[in-house]
Amino acid sequence: MNDKLLRAGLGVAALTLLSPLLAACSEDEPKLVVYNAQHEPLLKELAPEFTEETGIEVELRNGKDLEMSNQIVAEGKASPADVFLTENSPAMSQVEAAGLFDELPAGILDVIPEQYRPVSGLWTGFVARSTVLVYNTEQVQEADLPASLLDLAKPEWKDRISFSPTGADFQAIVAAVLELEGEEATKAWLEGIKANGKVYDGNNLVLEAVDSGEVEVGIVYHYYWERDRKENGDVSDQSAQHYFTGGDPGAFVSVSGAGILKSSDMKAEARKFVEFLVEKKGQQVLADSYALEYPLNPEVELDGVTKPFSELQPPQVNVSDLDAETVVDLMTEVGFL
Ligand SMILES: [Fe+2]
Protein backbone atom coordinates (compact mmCIF):
# COMPACT_ATOMS: atom_id res chain seq x y z
CA MET A 1 0.00 0.00 0.00
CA ASN A 2 1.52 3.33 -0.98
CA ASP A 3 1.52 6.32 1.26
CA LYS A 4 -1.34 8.11 -0.45
CA LEU A 5 -3.67 5.15 -0.22
CA LEU A 6 -2.79 4.63 3.44
CA ARG A 7 -3.65 8.22 4.22
CA ALA A 8 -6.93 7.95 2.32
CA GLY A 9 -7.73 4.78 4.26
CA LEU A 10 -7.03 6.46 7.58
CA GLY A 11 -9.14 9.40 6.50
CA VAL A 12 -12.12 7.15 5.82
CA ALA A 13 -11.61 5.37 9.12
CA ALA A 14 -11.50 8.68 10.96
CA LEU A 15 -14.65 9.86 9.22
CA THR A 16 -16.45 6.64 10.02
CA LEU A 17 -15.55 7.10 13.67
CA LEU A 18 -16.58 10.72 13.68
CA SER A 19 -19.77 10.52 11.65
CA PRO A 20 -22.16 9.38 14.42
CA LEU A 21 -20.83 12.24 16.54
CA LEU A 22 -21.28 14.73 13.71
CA ALA A 23 -24.80 13.52 13.09
CA ALA A 24 -25.68 13.83 16.77
CA CYS A 25 -24.28 17.34 16.90
CA SER A 26 -26.16 18.58 13.87
CA GLU A 27 -29.46 17.19 15.18
CA ASP A 28 -28.87 18.58 18.64
CA GLU A 29 -31.07 21.60 19.21
CA PRO A 30 -30.06 23.54 22.31
CA LYS A 31 -31.97 22.17 25.28
CA LEU A 32 -33.84 24.20 27.82
CA VAL A 33 -32.01 23.61 31.10
CA VAL A 34 -34.38 23.26 34.03
CA TYR A 35 -32.91 23.15 37.52
CA ASN A 36 -35.57 21.06 39.16
CA ALA A 37 -36.00 20.77 42.92
CA GLN A 38 -39.62 19.62 42.63
CA HIS A 39 -40.18 15.87 42.85
CA GLU A 40 -38.32 14.31 39.92
CA PRO A 41 -41.09 11.92 38.74
CA LEU A 42 -43.54 14.81 38.43
CA LEU A 43 -41.32 16.70 36.00
CA LYS A 44 -40.57 13.48 34.15
CA GLU A 45 -44.28 13.29 33.43
CA LEU A 46 -44.63 16.94 32.49
CA ALA A 47 -41.49 17.66 30.42
CA PRO A 48 -42.26 15.19 27.57
CA GLU A 49 -45.77 16.67 27.23
CA PHE A 50 -44.20 20.11 26.89
CA THR A 51 -41.71 18.85 24.30
CA GLU A 52 -44.48 17.18 22.35
CA GLU A 53 -46.49 20.39 22.29
CA THR A 54 -43.65 22.81 21.50
CA GLY A 55 -40.78 20.78 20.04
CA ILE A 56 -38.51 22.26 22.72
CA GLU A 57 -36.25 19.68 24.36
CA VAL A 58 -35.79 19.89 28.12
CA GLU A 59 -32.81 18.87 30.19
CA LEU A 60 -33.75 18.30 33.82
CA ARG A 61 -31.04 18.71 36.45
CA ASN A 62 -32.47 17.49 39.71
CA GLY A 63 -31.61 18.42 43.27
CA LYS A 64 -33.03 19.74 46.54
CA ASP A 65 -34.51 23.21 47.11
CA LEU A 66 -31.72 24.97 48.99
CA GLU A 67 -28.94 22.97 47.38
CA MET A 68 -30.07 24.24 43.95
CA SER A 69 -30.85 27.81 45.03
CA ASN A 70 -27.37 28.04 46.59
CA GLN A 71 -25.91 26.67 43.36
CA ILE A 72 -27.73 29.25 41.22
CA VAL A 73 -26.60 32.07 43.51
CA ALA A 74 -23.00 30.77 43.37
CA GLU A 75 -23.09 30.43 39.57
CA GLY A 76 -24.59 33.91 39.18
CA LYS A 77 -24.65 35.18 35.59
CA ALA A 78 -22.77 32.12 34.40
CA SER A 79 -25.51 29.72 35.49
CA PRO A 80 -26.54 27.27 32.75
CA ALA A 81 -30.05 27.24 34.23
CA ASP A 82 -32.86 28.72 32.15
CA VAL A 83 -35.70 27.82 34.52
CA PHE A 84 -35.72 27.09 38.25
CA LEU A 85 -38.44 24.98 39.85
CA THR A 86 -38.68 24.34 43.57
CA GLU A 87 -40.65 22.10 45.87
CA ASN A 88 -41.25 24.98 48.28
CA SER A 89 -41.01 28.73 47.88
CA PRO A 90 -38.28 29.79 50.37
CA ALA A 91 -35.63 28.70 47.84
CA MET A 92 -37.35 30.90 45.23
CA SER A 93 -37.17 33.89 47.59
CA GLN A 94 -33.45 33.32 47.97
CA VAL A 95 -32.82 33.53 44.20
CA GLU A 96 -35.23 36.47 43.99
CA ALA A 97 -33.31 38.32 46.72
CA ALA A 98 -30.06 37.72 44.80
CA GLY A 99 -31.61 39.58 41.85
CA LEU A 100 -31.26 36.66 39.46
CA PHE A 101 -34.84 36.23 38.22
CA ASP A 102 -36.25 37.85 35.10
CA GLU A 103 -39.72 39.34 35.37
CA LEU A 104 -42.48 37.00 34.22
CA PRO A 105 -44.90 38.24 31.54
CA ALA A 106 -48.35 39.33 32.76
CA GLY A 107 -49.90 36.54 30.69
CA ILE A 108 -48.24 33.97 32.97
CA LEU A 109 -48.80 35.82 36.24
CA ASP A 110 -52.49 36.50 35.64
CA VAL A 111 -53.29 32.80 35.53
CA ILE A 112 -52.30 32.19 39.17
CA PRO A 113 -54.20 33.78 42.10
CA GLU A 114 -52.31 36.68 43.68
CA GLN A 115 -51.68 35.10 47.07
CA TYR A 116 -49.67 32.28 45.48
CA ARG A 117 -47.05 34.44 43.78
CA PRO A 118 -44.85 37.31 44.96
CA VAL A 119 -45.88 40.93 44.31
CA SER A 120 -42.57 41.41 42.50
CA GLY A 121 -43.79 39.21 39.62
CA LEU A 122 -40.36 37.58 39.50
CA TRP A 123 -41.65 34.03 39.87
CA THR A 124 -44.93 32.23 40.37
CA GLY A 125 -46.38 29.33 42.30
CA PHE A 126 -47.60 26.43 40.16
CA VAL A 127 -48.77 23.76 42.60
CA ALA A 128 -49.61 23.81 46.31
CA ARG A 129 -49.26 21.44 49.23
CA SER A 130 -51.15 21.63 52.49
CA THR A 131 -49.61 21.03 55.88
CA VAL A 132 -51.42 18.24 57.76
CA LEU A 133 -51.09 16.25 60.93
CA VAL A 134 -51.18 12.56 60.12
CA TYR A 135 -52.29 10.53 63.15
CA ASN A 136 -52.53 6.87 64.12
CA THR A 137 -56.25 6.12 64.33
CA GLU A 138 -55.84 3.39 66.98
CA GLN A 139 -53.85 5.61 69.30
CA VAL A 140 -55.54 9.00 68.99
CA GLN A 141 -58.98 10.36 68.19
CA GLU A 142 -59.19 13.36 65.90
CA ALA A 143 -61.08 15.22 68.65
CA ASP A 144 -58.04 14.90 70.91
CA LEU A 145 -55.68 16.55 68.46
CA PRO A 146 -54.60 20.11 69.33
CA ALA A 147 -56.30 23.19 67.91
CA SER A 148 -52.96 24.55 66.73
CA LEU A 149 -49.73 23.18 65.35
CA LEU A 150 -48.00 25.34 67.95
CA ASP A 151 -49.52 23.22 70.75
CA LEU A 152 -47.34 20.27 69.74
CA ALA A 153 -44.52 21.99 71.63
CA LYS A 154 -46.39 21.51 74.93
CA PRO A 155 -45.13 18.87 77.41
CA GLU A 156 -48.26 16.70 76.98
CA TRP A 157 -47.00 15.79 73.48
CA LYS A 158 -43.70 14.41 74.71
CA ASP A 159 -42.57 11.41 72.61
CA ARG A 160 -45.82 11.49 70.63
CA ILE A 161 -44.89 13.64 67.62
CA SER A 162 -42.64 13.21 64.58
CA PHE A 163 -41.35 15.11 61.55
CA SER A 164 -38.45 15.29 59.09
CA PRO A 165 -36.47 18.43 59.99
CA THR A 166 -33.81 18.06 57.28
CA GLY A 167 -36.35 18.29 54.46
CA ALA A 168 -37.36 21.42 52.55
CA ASP A 169 -41.02 20.60 53.25
CA PHE A 170 -40.70 20.86 57.02
CA GLN A 171 -38.41 23.86 56.73
CA ALA A 172 -41.06 25.69 54.69
CA ILE A 173 -43.56 25.03 57.50
CA VAL A 174 -41.05 26.49 59.97
CA ALA A 175 -40.69 29.50 57.64
CA ALA A 176 -44.44 30.03 57.87
CA VAL A 177 -44.36 29.81 61.68
CA LEU A 178 -41.52 32.35 61.64
CA GLU A 179 -43.43 34.72 59.37
CA LEU A 180 -46.61 34.46 61.46
CA GLU A 181 -45.22 34.26 65.00
CA GLY A 182 -41.82 36.00 64.90
CA GLU A 183 -38.35 34.79 65.74
CA GLU A 184 -38.58 34.40 69.50
CA ALA A 185 -41.81 32.42 69.45
CA THR A 186 -40.53 30.25 66.61
CA LYS A 187 -37.36 29.41 68.49
CA ALA A 188 -39.36 28.49 71.58
CA TRP A 189 -41.66 26.34 69.44
CA LEU A 190 -38.71 24.58 67.82
CA GLU A 191 -37.20 23.87 71.25
CA GLY A 192 -40.51 22.44 72.39
CA ILE A 193 -40.99 20.13 69.42
CA LYS A 194 -37.35 19.09 69.63
CA ALA A 195 -37.90 17.98 73.21
CA ASN A 196 -41.10 16.16 72.24
CA GLY A 197 -40.34 14.75 68.84
CA LYS A 198 -38.91 11.79 67.03
CA VAL A 199 -37.09 12.80 63.89
CA TYR A 200 -37.00 10.85 60.65
CA ASP A 201 -35.07 11.36 57.45
CA GLY A 202 -37.94 11.83 55.02
CA ASN A 203 -41.69 12.34 55.11
CA ASN A 204 -42.43 8.81 53.89
CA LEU A 205 -40.65 7.48 56.97
CA VAL A 206 -42.77 9.77 59.16
CA LEU A 207 -45.84 8.35 57.48
CA GLU A 208 -44.67 4.76 58.04
CA ALA A 209 -43.84 5.43 61.68
CA VAL A 210 -47.30 6.87 62.34
CA ASP A 211 -49.10 4.11 60.49
CA SER A 212 -47.21 1.39 62.35
CA GLY A 213 -47.86 3.04 65.70
CA GLU A 214 -44.21 3.82 66.39
CA VAL A 215 -45.33 7.38 67.05
CA GLU A 216 -48.83 8.89 67.35
CA VAL A 217 -48.71 11.89 65.02
CA GLY A 218 -46.52 13.35 62.28
CA ILE A 219 -46.23 16.75 60.59
CA VAL A 220 -46.19 16.29 56.81
CA TYR A 221 -47.86 17.56 53.65
CA HIS A 222 -51.16 16.09 52.45
CA TYR A 223 -49.90 14.26 49.37
CA TYR A 224 -47.78 11.64 51.15
CA TRP A 225 -50.76 10.01 52.83
CA GLU A 226 -53.07 10.62 49.84
CA ARG A 227 -50.67 8.95 47.40
CA ASP A 228 -50.21 5.91 49.56
CA ARG A 229 -53.96 5.68 50.01
CA LYS A 230 -54.45 5.75 46.25
CA GLU A 231 -51.65 3.27 45.53
CA ASN A 232 -52.25 0.47 48.04
CA GLY A 233 -52.83 1.81 51.54
CA ASP A 234 -49.72 0.05 52.86
CA VAL A 235 -48.70 2.87 55.16
CA SER A 236 -51.99 4.74 55.37
CA ASP A 237 -54.50 2.12 56.51
CA GLN A 238 -53.99 2.70 60.23
CA SER A 239 -53.79 6.48 59.97
CA ALA A 240 -55.75 9.55 58.87
CA GLN A 241 -55.03 13.19 58.22
CA HIS A 242 -56.05 16.16 60.31
CA TYR A 243 -56.28 19.59 58.67
CA PHE A 244 -55.76 22.57 60.95
CA THR A 245 -58.26 25.39 60.37
CA GLY A 246 -58.86 29.11 60.82
CA GLY A 247 -55.55 30.30 59.41
CA ASP A 248 -53.49 28.40 61.99
CA PRO A 249 -49.77 28.08 61.09
CA GLY A 250 -50.53 24.35 60.84
CA ALA A 251 -52.88 25.09 57.94
CA PHE A 252 -50.01 26.61 55.96
CA VAL A 253 -50.18 25.99 52.24
CA SER A 254 -46.76 25.89 50.65
CA VAL A 255 -46.29 26.63 46.97
CA SER A 256 -43.87 25.15 44.51
CA GLY A 257 -42.32 27.96 42.51
CA ALA A 258 -41.21 28.53 38.93
CA GLY A 259 -38.99 31.33 37.65
CA ILE A 260 -36.84 32.27 34.66
CA LEU A 261 -33.21 33.23 35.15
CA LYS A 262 -32.10 36.65 33.91
CA SER A 263 -28.97 35.01 32.57
CA SER A 264 -30.91 32.54 30.37
CA ASP A 265 -30.00 32.56 26.70
CA MET A 266 -33.29 30.82 25.86
CA LYS A 267 -35.80 33.20 27.38
CA ALA A 268 -38.50 32.73 24.75
CA GLU A 269 -38.40 28.96 25.26
CA ALA A 270 -38.23 29.40 29.05
CA ARG A 271 -41.38 31.55 28.94
CA LYS A 272 -43.15 28.89 26.91
CA PHE A 273 -42.20 26.34 29.53
CA VAL A 274 -43.49 28.35 32.49
CA GLU A 275 -46.58 29.23 30.47
CA PHE A 276 -47.22 25.53 29.84
CA LEU A 277 -46.72 24.84 33.55
CA VAL A 278 -49.45 27.27 34.66
CA GLU A 279 -51.92 27.07 31.81
CA LYS A 280 -54.81 24.65 31.66
CA LYS A 281 -53.10 21.89 29.71
CA GLY A 282 -49.95 21.66 31.83
CA GLN A 283 -51.94 22.06 35.06
CA GLN A 284 -54.19 19.20 33.97
CA VAL A 285 -51.10 17.04 33.36
CA LEU A 286 -50.02 17.86 36.92
CA ALA A 287 -53.49 17.19 38.32
CA ASP A 288 -53.73 13.83 36.51
CA SER A 289 -50.25 12.73 37.60
CA TYR A 290 -49.33 10.54 40.57
CA ALA A 291 -48.43 13.69 42.56
CA LEU A 292 -51.76 14.74 44.11
CA GLU A 293 -50.52 18.26 44.67
CA TYR A 294 -53.06 21.05 44.17
CA PRO A 295 -52.92 22.84 40.80
CA LEU A 296 -52.99 26.62 41.31
CA ASN A 297 -54.81 27.50 38.10
CA PRO A 298 -58.43 27.86 39.33
CA GLU A 299 -59.71 26.29 36.12
CA VAL A 300 -58.22 22.93 37.04
CA GLU A 301 -59.57 20.79 39.87
CA LEU A 302 -57.67 18.03 41.69
CA ASP A 303 -59.74 14.86 41.99
CA GLY A 304 -59.21 11.97 44.33
CA VAL A 305 -58.07 13.74 47.50
CA THR A 306 -59.85 14.01 50.84
CA LYS A 307 -59.97 17.81 50.91
CA PRO A 308 -60.69 20.04 47.92
CA PHE A 309 -58.38 23.04 47.67
CA SER A 310 -61.30 25.40 48.23
CA GLU A 311 -61.92 23.94 51.70
CA LEU A 312 -58.44 24.63 53.03
CA GLN A 313 -58.13 27.50 55.53
CA PRO A 314 -54.52 28.62 55.20
CA PRO A 315 -52.98 31.57 57.06
CA GLN A 316 -52.20 34.66 54.98
CA VAL A 317 -48.50 34.55 54.28
CA ASN A 318 -46.66 36.67 51.73
CA VAL A 319 -44.72 34.06 49.76
CA SER A 320 -41.83 36.47 49.22
CA ASP A 321 -41.32 36.89 52.95
CA LEU A 322 -40.61 33.25 53.72
CA ASP A 323 -37.07 33.42 55.01
CA ALA A 324 -35.07 30.24 54.41
CA GLU A 325 -31.85 31.59 55.87
CA THR A 326 -33.26 32.55 59.28
CA VAL A 327 -35.03 29.17 59.40
CA VAL A 328 -31.74 27.35 58.83
CA ASP A 329 -30.05 29.53 61.48
CA LEU A 330 -32.79 28.90 64.05
CA MET A 331 -32.93 25.17 63.33
CA THR A 332 -29.15 24.99 63.63
CA GLU A 333 -29.22 26.86 66.95
CA VAL A 334 -31.85 24.50 68.31
CA GLY A 335 -29.82 21.51 67.10
CA PHE A 336 -32.00 20.13 64.32
CA LEU A 337 -29.42 20.71 61.57
FE1 LIG B 1 -42.37 16.73 49.52
Boltz pocket constraint, residues with backbone or C-beta under 6 A from the ligand:
constraints:
  - pocket:
      binder: B
      contacts: [[A, 87], [A, 169], [A, 203], [A, 221]]
      max_distance: 6.0
